[in-house]
Amino acid sequence: MRKLNRRTFNRLLGAAGATAAAGLSAPAIAAATKARVVVIGGGFGGATAAKYLTRFDPGISVTLVEPSTSFITCPFSNTVIGGLNDMGFITQSYDALKARGVKIVHDLAVHIDGGKKQVKLARGGMLPFDRCIVSPGIDFRWGAIEGLTADIIGTIPHAWKAGPQTTLLRRQLEAMPNGGTFLISPPPNPFRCPPGPGERISLVANYFKKHKPKSKIVVLDPKKKFSKQGLFKEGWAKLYGGMIDYHNIDNDGVVIRVDAKGKTLHTNFGKYSGDVVNVIPAQKAGKIADVSGLSDQTGWCPVDQKTFESKLVAGVHVIGDSSISSPMPKSGFAASTQAKVCAAAVASLLAGETPGTPKFVNTCYSLVAPDYGISVAMVYGYEGGKIIKIKGSGGLSPSGADANFHQQEALFADGWYRSISKDIWG
Ligand SMILES: Cc1cc2nc3c(=O)[nH]c(=O)nc-3n(C[C@H](O)[C@H](O)[C@H](O)COP(=O)(O)OP(=O)(O)OC[C@H]3O[C@@H](n4cnc5c(N)ncnc54)[C@H](O)[C@@H]3O)c2cc1C
């Protein structure tokens, strides 16, 4: 529990004096002096921030706004798509957060008014705040490619927000004939989970190898290179032979038109058809950030990287995928570590104290097969007004490692998922 310093004590004393003068009872005094934080989004960033605010200062009133009654994680959703786990494995409950005293409002925030310090809800209510923390994840840049519109996701799923899209892509793969083609187009940078497409390609290949060995995977990637490329390609060569046909920007990987009906992707030089087609659109900050003036011309939200307070709207903090937190990647682990830093900063600011200098950590595990893991890790500090990589920390799994090493990494991946889920929602 936070210790009261002289300034906080005086502030509370002052408020108590004023309310006592107004004839309020003791519980009313406590209520009147409680700082209010509204957290928007109950995913990796928001749920962590809500939980850790209650830990850093139990005196703060924390309200979490999230439309869903449970959270389905993108991490490990590729294992569902690859047939290794079911949806229950990646579904998290909000019960533990409620038990900690977080008030959960299952609604959609439609506008944050930084001036009036209130959040407008879709069902019409208004939530006042002293500080607001926003972690709404990503939205898609529909229309950036001809024919790639929100209304085709029933045929061409993105499965880049876990939930019904994950189930749909899995069902399509199950229904695909042996000898069919899975056509996947990863998004341009920057996007949520840089190694995610590589892991999806791997786990679909693992499924095909066991159940539909005559099938092919065609990848049309608009980038020059992708995260952990060397390690993925080493694993693909070892495990999947010639099953994966990978194209990049130099080799006809850029999709310029999507024909959803014909399940065909057009490039400048040719066209590719698939039995199952998975196009992951370009991304930007979640819609609430855009409509509340938190994002800039890049589509993402500029923040003070020490406290995550928006550079555009005072009193509102943005964390996770929506924030500009480079050199950190857009990952669940990064969102959660940013949330802890942000919660500590918000608790300090509400107490009239100066936030400390943060440190961050991130590890992204990926499965090339159920018993073949790879990883990239980094520790980050804060210097010269921005987040920096700590030299000599982290790194990639070594190339040329033996089967035992990759088996260990697969176990670490599973352990990471279970422990971070418990830390946030457990
Ligand atoms: C296939 C895949 C695999 C991945 N694997 C990993 C991995 O192994 N490790 C890893 O670290 N990361 C992984 N990620 C990335 C990770 O999922 C994201 O980086 C992480 O979820 C970001 O956290 P966030 O809080 O920013 O957003 P989210 O976790 O997406 O949470 C956003 C929440 O905000 C809510 N919301 C949105 N708008 C509103 C609104 N207006 N009002 C109220 N609520 C709102 C949403 O309902 C959602 O619950 C993966 C991603 C994908 C797609």
The ligand as a Tripos MOL2 file, in Angstrom:
@<TRIPOS>MOLECULE
LIG
   53    58     1     0     0
SMALL
NO_CHARGES

@<TRIPOS>ATOM
      1 C1         -2.2340  -13.8370  -33.8040 C.3       1 LIG1
      2 C2         -1.6350  -12.9940  -32.7240 C.ar      1 LIG1
      3 C3         -0.7350  -13.5710  -31.8370 C.ar      1 LIG1
      4 C4         -0.1680  -12.7990  -30.8250 C.ar      1 LIG1
      5 N1          0.7360  -13.3810  -29.9830 N.ar      1 LIG1
      6 C5          1.3330  -12.6440  -29.0280 C.ar      1 LIG1
      7 C6          2.2710  -13.2330  -28.1390 C.ar      1 LIG1
      8 O1          2.5690  -14.4290  -28.2290 O.2       1 LIG1
      9 N2          2.8370  -12.4510  -27.1930 N.ar      1 LIG1
     10 C7          2.5160  -11.1400  -27.0630 C.ar      1 LIG1
     11 O2          3.0670  -10.4900  -26.1630 O.2       1 LIG1
     12 N3          1.6350  -10.5370  -27.8880 N.ar      1 LIG1
     13 C8          1.0300  -11.2430  -28.8720 C.ar      1 LIG1
     14 N4          0.1110  -10.6560  -29.7050 N.ar      1 LIG1
     15 C9         -0.1380   -9.1950  -29.6010 C.3       1 LIG1
     16 C10        -1.1570   -8.8350  -28.5250 C.3       1 LIG1
     17 O3         -2.3700   -9.4960  -28.7340 O.3       1 LIG1
     18 C11        -1.4150   -7.3180  -28.5200 C.3       1 LIG1
     19 O4         -0.2240   -6.6230  -28.6750 O.3       1 LIG1
     20 C12        -2.0980   -6.9280  -27.2120 C.3       1 LIG1
     21 O5         -3.3620   -7.5390  -27.1420 O.3       1 LIG1
     22 C13        -2.2010   -5.4120  -27.0840 C.3       1 LIG1
     23 O6         -2.8530   -5.0770  -25.8800 O.3       1 LIG1
     24 P1         -3.8550   -3.8150  -25.8670 P.3       1 LIG1
     25 O7         -4.2720   -3.6510  -24.4700 O.co2     1 LIG1
     26 O8         -3.2340   -2.7000  -26.5970 O.co2     1 LIG1
     27 O9         -5.0790   -4.3090  -26.7620 O.3       1 LIG1
     28 P2         -6.0350   -5.5580  -26.5300 P.3       1 LIG1
     29 O10        -5.3750   -6.5840  -25.7050 O.co2     1 LIG1
     30 O11        -6.5480   -5.9470  -27.8680 O.co2     1 LIG1
     31 O12        -7.2350   -4.9690  -25.6790 O.3       1 LIG1
     32 C14        -8.0630   -3.9870  -26.2040 C.3       1 LIG1
     33 C15        -9.4130   -4.0520  -25.4890 C.3       1 LIG1
     34 O13       -10.0530   -2.7790  -25.6100 O.3       1 LIG1
     35 C16       -11.4240   -2.9940  -25.8290 C.3       1 LIG1
     36 N5        -11.9310   -1.7760  -26.4750 N.ar      1 LIG1
     37 C17       -11.6130   -1.3000  -27.6990 C.ar      1 LIG1
     38 N6        -12.2720   -0.1450  -27.9170 N.ar      1 LIG1
     39 C18       -13.0040    0.0920  -26.8110 C.ar      1 LIG1
     40 C19       -13.9040    1.1300  -26.4500 C.ar      1 LIG1
     41 N7        -14.1850    2.1330  -27.2770 N.pl3     1 LIG1
     42 N8        -14.4930    1.0710  -25.2380 N.ar      1 LIG1
     43 C20       -14.2340    0.0470  -24.3800 C.ar      1 LIG1
     44 N9        -13.3840   -0.9570  -24.6770 N.ar      1 LIG1
     45 C21       -12.7850   -0.9240  -25.8870 C.ar      1 LIG1
     46 C22       -11.4940   -4.2360  -26.6870 C.3       1 LIG1
     47 O14       -12.7530   -4.8640  -26.5750 O.3       1 LIG1
     48 C23       -10.3600   -5.0790  -26.0920 C.3       1 LIG1
     49 O15       -10.8500   -5.9320  -25.0810 O.3       1 LIG1
     50 C24        -0.5000  -11.4190  -30.7050 C.ar      1 LIG1
     51 C25        -1.4100  -10.8470  -31.5930 C.ar      1 LIG1
     52 C26        -1.9780  -11.6250  -32.6040 C.ar      1 LIG1
     53 C27        -2.9660  -10.9940  -33.5420 C.3       1 LIG1
@<TRIPOS>BOND
     1     1     2 1
     2     2     3 ar
     3     2    52 ar
     4     3     4 ar
     5     4     5 ar
     6     4    50 ar
     7     5     6 ar
     8     6     7 ar
     9     6    13 1
    10     7     8 2
    11     7     9 ar
    12     9    10 ar
    13    10    11 2
    14    10    12 ar
    15    12    13 ar
    16    13    14 ar
    17    14    15 1
    18    14    50 ar
    19    15    16 1
    20    16    17 1
    21    16    18 1
    22    18    19 1
    23    18    20 1
    24    20    21 1
    25    20    22 1
    26    22    23 1
    27    23    24 1
    28    24    25 2
    29    24    26 1
    30    24    27 1
    31    27    28 1
    32    28    29 2
    33    28    30 1
    34    28    31 1
    35    31    32 1
    36    32    33 1
    37    33    34 1
    38    33    48 1
    39    34    35 1
    40    35    36 1
    41    35    46 1
    42    36    37 ar
    43    36    45 ar
    44    37    38 ar
    45    38    39 ar
    46    39    40 ar
    47    39    45 ar
    48    40    41 1
    49    40    42 ar
    50    42    43 ar
    51    43    44 ar
    52    44    45 ar
    53    46    47 1
    54    46    48 1
    55    48    49 1
    56    50    51 ar
    57    51    52 ar
    58    52    53 1
@<TRIPOS>SUBSTRUCTURE
     1 LIG1         1 GROUP 0 **** ****
